[in-house]
Amino acid sequence: MNHGKLIANIVQPLEREIFLAEVCWQNGHIIAINKRGDENSCSTYVIPGFIDAHVHIESSMLTPCEFARIACRHGTVATVSDPHEIANVLGLEGIAFMVDNARLTPFQIFFGAPSCVPATPFETAGARLESEQLEFVFKNKITSYLSEMMNYPAVLNNDPDMLAKLELAKRYGCPIDGHAPGLTGEDVRRYAEAGISTDHECSSLTEAKAKVAAGLSILIREGSAARNFEELHPLISQYPDKVMFCSDDKHPDDLVAGHINLLAARAVAKGHSVFDVLRCACLNPIRHYGLPVGQLKVGDRMDAVEVENLKSFAPVSTWIAGQKVAQQSISLLASIKTMPVNRFNARSITISDLDVGASGQKIRVIKAVDGELFTYEVFHSPKVDDRKIVPDPERDILLLAVVNRYKPAKPSLAFIEGFGLRQGALASSVAHDSHNIIAVGTNAEFVCHAANKIIAAQGGIAVANEQGVELLPLPIAGLMSDGDGDAVAARYAELDNIAKQMGSLLRAPFMTLSFMALLVIPDLKLSDQGLFDGRTFTFTSLKV
C-alpha cells in the first residue's frame, strides 16, 4: 500500500519550520500537507528520510536487500553506494550483481562507477575496469556518479588513464567523488579543479576546512573503524550546505545498532541546529547527487521517517515511495534468497610459508591506531628464534600476512602493532581494496589455520585459537553472506567478542584488519606483493 495520511509535526529544514500538519500521499507521492497549527510537543515528528552519502554495502557483509531491511529500521531511505569492493573481485559482473539485487527492494540505492579498479598497480585484484567499461555503465545508466578517485597521486600527476575517467564522468554530467587523505594546500586545489567534488577522508578540522576552501563538500564519516565525527562536527554549523553524513564501511553488528539517525542525534546533542543537522543528514545528498528522493514537499515521493522526537531521532515508521517499510524497529521488507557469485583460486598455505629470515637488523613495523585508517611506520629490534623473526605478543608485535586469493602464490609478510592479541589469529577475505586474504596473529601456526579456514570456505572471517577455528562464511565474492542480516550480525558479534577475549583492544578488530592492505592510505600497508609505503607510493623493505 503506497497511499495514506498522517497527522504529525512536519519538519522542513530549508525553511527552518516545524508545524503540526496532516500529510497525505497517494500512488507514492505527497498530494497535500495541510497545516493544523503550531508545533505540538505531544505529537511525533515527520522528517525527510535519512541518506548515507557514501557507503560500501559489501562492508556490511550483507547483500543490498539485506542491508536495506536493516537500514530502513533506522529511518534510512537511500544510500549513495560505491560497489568497488565487489568490482575489485568480479569487475562488471560484480556491479551487475549489486544492481540486480538492489532492484528487488524498494530501498533506494544509487550506485557509482568505481574509478580505481584495481586501486593501485601494486596489488593483485580480480578485475580491471578501464574507461571503456565505465563508459558502458554510464551510457546504460547503471551508475549515476564516478566513485571515489582514490589514486590522487595519479590525478595530480596528470595520469592519462585517470584523466580519461574524469573526463568521461564530466561528459555524462555525473558528479565525481574524492578520496584524498591528508591532502591540503596547492595539491588539494588542483585535485578539486580536476572536477572532484567531495571528500570523506578528513581526519582533522584543519584539513576539512582547507578542502571546503578548495570547493569540496565534506562527508563526515562514522564507520566501524574510521570515526571522524568528534573532530569534524563543527563543520555542521559552519558549512551546513557543504556537509553530508556517511558510514563508508559499517559491519553488520554496528548497522543493527543504528545508522545515520545516530549521527543526527549526536549532532543535535552537540548543540547544532536541528535544521542544519537534517540538511546534512537528509537533503544535501539529494541536491549534490541529483537523487530522485523526496524532500517532504507536495509533489515529492513520500520518502520520510516518523520519529519520536528531534533529540534521539528514534524511528517510529519509515516510508519509501509511500510504502511503509519499517515500524517500531521492525523491518516490513521480506528477506530474499540470493545465489552466490565468487572468484577464489587461492591455495592453502603452510607454516613454513610464514618464515621470515633474520639478519640482525631492525624492522619496519606497521602501527595500527584504533578509529583511524592511517597507520604509522615504527622501528623495532625483532624477536629472533632459530634464525627467524617471530611475533612478540608481549610487545604487541604480531605477524601480518596477505595471501593472493586469485592465484596460488606465497604469502606476503610483515609485522604489526596495535592489535593487542595475546594468543591466536584473525583472518578475513575482506581486505581493501583487492580483497586478498589478510591475517594477523601471535604465531605462524594460528595465522596458517585461520587463513586456510577461509581458503577452504572460499571466503569469510575467521578466528583461530587453542580451542580451534571459528568461521563466518562469506560466499558472495568472499565479501557478503547469503543469509539473514540479523543472523549474520549475531555471528559476526560472536567472532568479534572472541577476538576481544583474545586480547584485542580495538573497537572493530576485523574492520581495522581489513584496512591494513589499503595502500592508498599512508603510512605503511601490506599488499600481496609486499610492504608498501603510502607516502612515496613505492614498495619498501621489512628490514631497515
C-alpha positions in Angstrom: 0.0 0.0 0.0 1.5 3.3 -1.1 -1.2 5.8 0.0 -2.2 7.1 3.3 -2.3 10.1 5.7 -0.7 11.0 9.0 -1.0 13.9 11.5 2.3 14.9 13.0 4.8 17.7 13.3 6.3 18.3 9.9 9.9 19.4 9.8 11.1 21.4 6.8 14.9 22.0 7.2 15.4 24.5 4.5 12.6 26.8 5.6 13.6 26.2 9.2 10.0 25.5 10.1 8.2 23.0 12.3 4.4 22.8 12.3 1.5 20.4 13.0 0.0 19.2 9.8 -1.8 16.3 8.1 0.4 14.9 5.3 -1.5 12.9 2.6 0.1 10.7 -0.1 -1.3 8.7 -3.0 0.5 6.5 -5.5 3.7 7.0 -3.5 3.7 10.8 -3.8 2.7 13.6 -1.4 -0.6 15.2 -2.6 -1.1 17.6 0.4 0.4 18.9 3.5 -2.4 20.6 5.4 -1.3 22.8 8.3 -3.2 22.2 11.5 -1.3 24.6 13.8 1.9 25.2 15.6 4.4 22.6 16.7 2.7 20.2 19.2 5.2 18.6 21.6 2.8 15.7 22.2 2.9 14.6 18.6 5.6 12.7 16.7 7.7 14.4 14.0 8.0 13.6 10.3 11.3 14.4 8.7 12.8 13.7 5.2 14.3 10.2 5.2 18.0 9.8 6.1 20.6 9.2 3.4 24.0 7.6 3.7 26.1 9.8 1.3 28.9 7.2 0.9 28.8 3.6 1.8 30.3 0.3 0.5 27.3 -2.0 1.1 29.6 -5.0 0.8 31.4 -4.0 4.1 28.2 -4.8 5.9 28.7 -8.4 4.8 25.1 -8.3 3.6 23.5 -8.2 0.2 21.8 -4.9 -0.8 18.4 -6.4 0.0 19.5 -7.4 3.5 21.3 -4.1 4.1 18.1 -2.4 3.1 16.0 -4.4 5.5 18.1 -3.3 8.5 18.9 0.3 7.4 15.2 1.2 6.9 14.6 0.4 10.6 16.7 3.4 11.4 14.9 5.7 9.1 17.4 5.5 6.2 15.6 5.6 2.8 18.6 5.8 0.4 22.3 5.3 0.0 24.9 6.6 -2.3 26.9 3.4 -2.7 30.2 2.6 -4.3 30.4 -1.0 -5.4 34.2 -1.0 -5.8 34.7 -3.8 -3.3 32.9 -6.4 -5.4 34.2 -4.7 -8.6 37.7 -5.4 -7.5 36.8 -9.1 -7.2 34.4 -9.6 -10.2 34.5 -6.4 -12.3 31.3 -5.6 -14.2 29.8 -9.0 -13.2 30.1 -7.8 -9.6 28.5 -4.4 -10.3 25.7 -6.2 -12.1 25.1 -8.4 -9.1 24.7 -5.5 -6.8 22.4 -3.6 -9.2 20.2 -6.6 -9.9 19.9 -7.4 -6.2 19.1 -3.8 -5.3 16.2 -3.8 -7.8 14.5 -6.4 -5.6 13.9 -3.8 -2.8 12.1 -0.5 -2.7 15.0 0.9 -0.7 16.9 3.3 -3.0 20.5 2.5 -3.7 22.3 4.8 -6.1 25.5 3.1 -7.4 28.6 4.8 -8.6 31.1 3.7 -11.3 34.2 2.5 -9.5 37.1 4.8 -10.6 40.0 2.8 -9.3 39.8 -1.0 -10.0 42.4 -2.0 -9.0 43.1 0.8 -6.6 46.8 0.7 -7.4 49.1 -1.4 -9.6 50.9 -2.6 -6.5 48.4 -5.4 -5.6 46.6 -8.3 -7.3 42.9 -7.8 -7.9 40.3 -10.0 -9.6 39.4 -7.4 -12.3 40.3 -4.2 -14.0 37.9 -1.5 -15.1 39.2 0.8 -17.8 37.4 3.8 -19.3 35.6 1.5 -21.9 33.9 -0.4 -19.1 33.0 2.7 -17.2 31.5 4.3 -20.3 29.3 1.2 -20.6 27.8 1.7 -17.1 27.4 5.4 -17.6 25.8 5.1 -21.1 23.4 2.4 -19.8 22.6 4.5 -16.7 23.7 1.6 -14.4 25.5 4.2 -12.3 25.0 7.9 -11.6 28.3 9.2 -10.4 32.0 8.4 -10.5 33.1 6.8 -7.3 35.9 7.9 -5.1 39.0 8.9 -7.0 41.4 7.4 -4.5 44.6 7.4 -6.7 45.1 11.1 -6.1 48.8 10.9 -7.0 47.7 9.9 -10.5 45.3 12.8 -10.7 48.0 15.3 -9.5 50.5 13.8 -12.0 48.0 14.0 -14.9 48.0 10.3 -15.5 46.2 9.7 -18.8 44.0 6.9 -17.6 42.8 8.8 -14.6 42.1 11.9 -16.6 40.2 9.9 -19.1 37.9 8.6 -16.4 37.4 12.1 -15.0 36.5 13.4 -18.5 34.1 10.5 -19.0 32.1 11.4 -15.9 32.0 15.1 -16.9 30.8 14.2 -20.4 27.9 12.3 -18.9 27.2 15.1 -16.4 27.9 12.9 -13.3 29.4 14.1 -10.0 32.9 12.8 -9.1 33.7 11.6 -5.6 37.0 12.2 -4.0 39.3 10.3 -1.6 42.4 12.3 -0.6 43.6 11.7 2.9 45.8 14.4 4.2 45.8 16.5 1.0 45.9 20.2 1.6 47.4 23.4 0.0 48.1 23.7 -3.7 47.6 19.9 -4.2 44.0 19.9 -2.9 43.2 22.9 -5.1 44.5 21.1 -8.2 42.6 17.9 -7.1 39.3 19.8 -6.9 40.0 21.6 -10.2 40.2 18.2 -11.9 36.4 18.0 -11.3 36.3 16.2 -8.0 33.6 17.5 -5.6 33.7 15.6 -2.3 36.0 14.0 0.2 35.2 11.6 3.1 38.8 11.1 4.3 39.3 14.2 6.5 40.7 13.4 9.9 41.2 16.9 11.2 39.2 20.1 11.1 42.1 22.0 9.6 42.2 19.5 6.7 38.5 19.7 6.2 38.4 23.5 6.1 41.2 23.5 3.5 39.1 21.2 1.4 36.0 23.3 1.8 38.0 26.3 0.7 39.1 24.4 -2.4 35.4 23.8 -3.3 34.9 20.3 -1.9 31.9 19.1 0.1 32.9 17.2 3.2 31.3 13.9 4.2 31.6 13.3 7.9 32.3 9.6 8.3 31.5 7.4 11.2 32.0 3.8 10.3 33.0 0.7 12.2 36.8 1.5 12.1 37.2 5.1 10.8 35.4 7.5 13.0 35.8 11.2 12.4 32.6 12.8 13.8 34.1 14.1 17.0 36.8 16.0 15.1 34.7 17.3 12.2 31.2 18.0 13.7 31.9 21.8 14.0 31.5 21.9 10.2 27.8 21.2 10.5 27.1 24.7 11.8 29.9 26.4 9.9 29.1 25.0 6.4 25.6 23.4 6.6 25.4 23.5 2.8 28.7 21.7 2.3 28.4 18.7 4.7 26.9 15.3 4.4 27.0 12.2 6.7 28.3 8.8 5.7 29.3 5.5 7.2 31.7 4.4 4.4 32.3 0.9 5.9 29.9 -0.5 8.6 30.0 -4.0 9.8 26.7 -5.8 10.4 26.6 -5.6 14.2 27.0 -1.8 14.0 24.4 -1.5 11.3 21.9 -3.3 13.5 22.6 -0.8 16.3 21.9 2.2 14.2 22.8 4.3 11.1 22.6 7.9 10.1 20.0 8.5 12.8 22.7 8.1 15.4 24.8 10.8 13.8 21.8 13.2 13.7 21.2 12.6 17.4 24.9 13.2 18.3 25.0 16.3 16.3 21.9 17.8 18.0 23.4 16.8 21.3 26.5 18.8 20.4 24.3 21.9 20.1 23.8 22.1 16.3 20.5 23.3 15.0 18.2 20.5 14.1 17.6 22.2 10.8 21.3 22.2 9.9 21.6 18.6 11.0 18.7 17.4 8.9 20.0 19.4 6.0 23.3 17.4 6.2 21.6 14.1 7.0 18.7 14.2 4.6 18.8 16.9 1.9 22.4 17.7 0.9 23.0 14.3 -0.7 19.8 14.8 -2.8 21.0 18.1 -4.1 24.6 17.2 -4.6 24.0 13.9 -6.5 20.7 14.9 -8.1 18.9 12.0 -6.4 15.2 11.4 -7.1 14.4 11.2 -3.4 11.6 13.0 -1.7 12.3 16.1 0.4 8.9 16.2 2.2 7.3 18.6 -0.2 3.9 18.4 -2.1 4.6 16.5 -5.3 7.6 14.6 -3.9 7.8 10.9 -3.3 6.8 10.1 0.2 10.3 9.2 1.4 10.1 10.0 5.1 10.6 8.8 8.6 8.4 9.4 11.6 10.5 9.9 14.8 9.6 10.1 18.4 11.4 13.4 18.9 14.1 15.6 17.5 16.8 14.6 20.0 17.1 10.8 19.9 15.5 10.5 16.4 14.2 7.1 17.5 12.2 5.9 14.4 8.6 5.1 14.7 7.8 4.4 11.0 9.7 4.7 7.7 8.1 5.1 4.2 9.7 4.8 0.8 7.6 5.9 -2.1 4.6 5.8 0.3 5.2 2.2 1.3 5.7 1.6 4.9 8.9 -0.4 5.1 9.6 -0.3 8.8 7.7 0.2 12.0 8.9 0.3 15.7 12.3 -1.0 14.7 10.8 -4.0 12.8 11.5 -4.2 9.1 8.5 -4.9 6.9 10.6 -5.9 3.9 10.9 -9.6 3.0 14.2 -11.4 3.1 15.2 -12.5 -0.4 17.4 -15.6 -1.1 20.5 -14.8 -3.2 22.6 -17.1 -5.4 26.3 -16.5 -4.6 28.9 -15.3 -7.2 32.6 -15.6 -6.4 36.2 -15.6 -7.7 38.5 -17.6 -5.4 41.6 -19.5 -6.6 44.0 -19.4 -3.6 45.9 -22.5 -2.4 46.4 -23.5 1.2 49.4 -22.1 2.9 51.9 -23.9 5.2 53.6 -22.8 8.4 56.9 -22.7 6.6 55.4 -20.2 4.1 55.3 -17.8 7.0 59.0 -18.0 7.9 60.9 -14.6 8.0 64.7 -14.9 7.9 66.6 -12.9 10.5 69.6 -10.7 9.6 70.2 -8.8 12.9 68.7 -5.6 11.6 65.8 -3.5 12.9 62.5 -4.0 11.1 59.8 -1.7 9.9 56.5 -2.3 11.8 53.1 -1.1 10.9 51.4 0.7 13.8 47.6 0.4 13.7 45.5 3.0 15.5 42.0 2.5 16.7 39.4 4.6 14.9 41.8 5.5 12.1 42.7 4.2 8.6 46.1 5.9 8.8 48.9 3.8 10.1 52.4 4.8 11.2 55.9 3.4 10.4 57.8 2.4 13.6 61.1 0.6 14.0 61.8 -2.3 16.4 64.5 -4.7 17.1 62.9 -8.0 16.2 62.5 -11.1 18.3 64.5 -13.9 16.8 64.1 -17.6 17.3 66.1 -20.3 15.4 67.4 -17.6 13.0 63.8 -16.5 12.1 62.0 -13.3 13.0 58.9 -14.3 15.0 56.0 -12.4 16.5 56.4 -11.0 20.0 53.0 -10.7 21.7 54.5 -9.3 24.9 55.5 -6.2 22.9 52.3 -6.4 20.7 54.4 -7.1 17.6 52.3 -9.6 15.6 52.7 -11.4 12.3 50.7 -10.0 9.4 50.2 -12.0 6.2 48.4 -11.3 2.9 47.6 -14.3 0.6 46.7 -13.8 -3.0 43.2 -15.2 -3.5 43.2 -15.0 -7.3 46.0 -17.4 -8.0 48.3 -19.7 -6.0 51.2 -17.7 -4.5 53.3 -17.4 -1.4 52.0 -15.0 1.2 53.4 -11.5 1.7 54.6 -10.9 5.2 55.1 -8.0 7.7 54.8 -7.2 11.4 52.2 -5.0 13.0 51.5 -3.5 16.4 48.2 -2.2 17.8 46.0 -5.3 17.7 46.9 -6.4 21.2 46.2 -10.1 20.7 47.8 -12.2 23.4 47.2 -15.5 21.6 45.5 -16.7 18.4 44.9 -15.1 15.0 42.3 -13.3 13.0 41.8 -13.7 9.2 39.5 -12.2 6.6 38.8 -12.3 2.8 37.7 -8.7 3.2 40.9 -6.7 2.7 40.5 -3.4 1.0 40.6 -2.9 -1.9 41.7 -6.0 -3.8 40.2 -8.4 -1.1 43.0 -10.9 -0.9 43.2 -12.9 2.3 44.7 -11.0 5.3 45.6 -12.5 8.7 47.2 -11.3 11.9 48.3 -13.5 14.8 50.6 -14.3 17.6 52.4 -17.2 15.8 52.6 -18.7 12.4 50.6 -21.7 13.3 47.5 -19.8 14.3 47.8 -17.5 11.2 48.1 -20.6 9.0 45.0 -22.2 10.5 42.9 -19.0 10.2 43.9 -18.3 6.6 43.4 -21.9 5.5 39.9 -22.0 7.0 38.9 -19.0 4.8 40.6 -20.6 1.7 38.7 -23.8 2.3 35.4 -21.9 2.6 36.3 -19.6 -0.4 35.6 -16.5 1.7 34.8 -15.4 5.3 36.2 -14.1 8.5 37.8 -16.5 11.0 39.3 -16.6 14.5 41.9 -19.3 15.4 43.0 -20.1 18.9 43.7 -23.0 21.1 40.1 -24.0 21.0 40.0 -24.3 17.2 38.9 -22.1 14.4 35.5 -20.3 14.2 34.2 -19.0 10.8 31.6 -16.7 9.4 31.3 -17.8 5.7 31.1 -15.1 3.1 30.2 -17.0 -0.1 29.3 -13.9 -2.2 32.6 -12.7 -3.6 34.2 -13.5 -0.3 32.6 -10.3 0.9 29.0 -11.0 1.7 26.8 -13.6 3.3 23.8 -15.1 1.6 22.0 -15.2 5.0 19.6 -13.2 7.1 21.0 -9.9 8.2 20.3 -10.3 11.9 21.8 -13.8 11.9 24.9 -12.5 10.2 25.2 -9.7 12.6 24.8 -12.0 15.6 27.5 -14.4 14.3 29.8 -11.5 13.5 29.4 -10.2 17.0 30.3 -13.7 18.4 33.6 -13.6 16.4 34.3 -10.0 17.4 33.8 -10.9 21.0 36.2 -13.9 20.7 38.8 -11.5 19.2 38.5 -9.2 22.2 38.7 -12.1 24.6 42.0 -12.9 22.9 43.3 -9.5 23.9 42.4 -7.1 21.1 41.5 -3.6 22.4 40.4 -2.4 19.0 36.8 -1.3 18.8 36.4 -3.2 15.5 39.4 -5.6 15.0 38.1 -7.2 11.8 37.3 -3.9 10.2 40.7 -2.5 11.2 42.4 -5.6 9.8 40.6 -5.2 6.5 42.2 -1.8 6.0 45.8 -3.0 6.6 46.0 -3.8 2.9 44.6 -0.4 1.8 47.6 1.0 0.1 46.2 4.4 -0.8 46.2 5.5 2.9 49.6 6.1 4.5 52.0 5.3 6.1 52.7 1.6 5.8 50.3 -1.1 4.5 50.8 -4.7 3.2 49.6 -6.0 -0.2 50.0 -9.5 -1.6 53.1 -8.1 -3.4 54.9 -6.7 -0.4 55.2 -3.9 2.2 54.1 -0.6 0.8 54.9 3.0 1.7 51.7 5.1 1.1 53.7 8.3 1.4 56.0 7.7 -1.5 53.7 5.2 -3.3 56.5 2.7 -3.6 57.4 -0.7 -2.0 59.7 -0.7 0.9 61.7 -3.4 2.8 60.8 -5.1 6.0 64.3 -4.8 7.3 65.8 -1.4 7.8 
